[in-house]
Amino acid sequence: MHEIVEYCRLYDVQLKDEETKFLQSYTEGWISAVYLYILGYRQAGCFERQSATLNELIEKIVYQPCTEEMKIFLTMISIFDSFSLEQAEYMWVKGNARVLLEQLIDENSFVSFDYAERSYHLHNILTGYLRQIFAQYNLNLHHSLWRRAGRWYLDAGDYNTAMNCFFQAADFESLLTTIELGKGAVLHNAYRKLGVSNRVALTRMITEQQMK
C-alpha cells in the first residue's frame, strides 16, 4: 500500500486511506492497473472507486478519449508486436504518423520508444484490446492491411514475417511468390511456421482455403 501511495504521488495524485485500500485490493499492486486509475483520476479530477476489467479501463481511459483518426491509427499498428517510424509511415498513408506517435508517447505510457532498437512498442494490455477491435473490421479492410504489412516485410527481406502477413491476408499468390523469393533455409522455417511440411502440403492447404 505504501508503494501505491508513493507511485500515485509521482503523478500528483493524493490518495485517501480508503482509496489506497481499494487500489491495493483491486489491482494487487499491478503497476499497469494502478497507472490506468491514475489516468482516470487526472482526466475526471476525481478518483472513481469502481471495479472494472482491464479492457473496460483501457476503453474508457485510453481509447475513447482519442480522436477518430487516432483510434484508427492505433488499431492499424496494433497488428505489429513492434514497429519503426518508417513502418508506421508506410502503413499510415496520411503522412502524420510521426505526429500521432509523439502525441501518444506524450499522453501515456502505453506507447514507448526503444532508442537502442529505434522501434515503438504498444503495451500488451493495449495491444490485446486493440486487436479485438481490429478483428471486428470489415474482412476486405482486414485483408488489405495485412497485405500492405506483407509488402513492407517483403521489401525489407523478412520473408518469414511477410509470408505470415500474406497468409493472414488470404493473398496466396503473394504468399507463393514470397516463398519463391525466400527459398532455401528460410523455406523450411516458413513451412514449419504455417504448420505444413513441404510445398505440396502448402499448395493443398491454399487450395482448400480458396474453396471455402
Secondary structure, 3 states (H helix, E strand, C coil): CHHHHHHHHHCCCCCCHHHHHHHHHHHCCCHHHHHHHHHHHHHHCCCCCCCCCHHHHHHHHHHCCCCHHHHHHHHHHCCCCCECHHHHHHHCCCCCHHHHHHHHHHHCCCEEEECCCCEEEECHHHHHHHHHHHHCCCHHHHHHHHHHHHHHHHHCCCHHHHHHHHHHCCCHHHHHHHHHHCCCHHHHHHHHHHCCCCHHHHHHHHHHHHHC
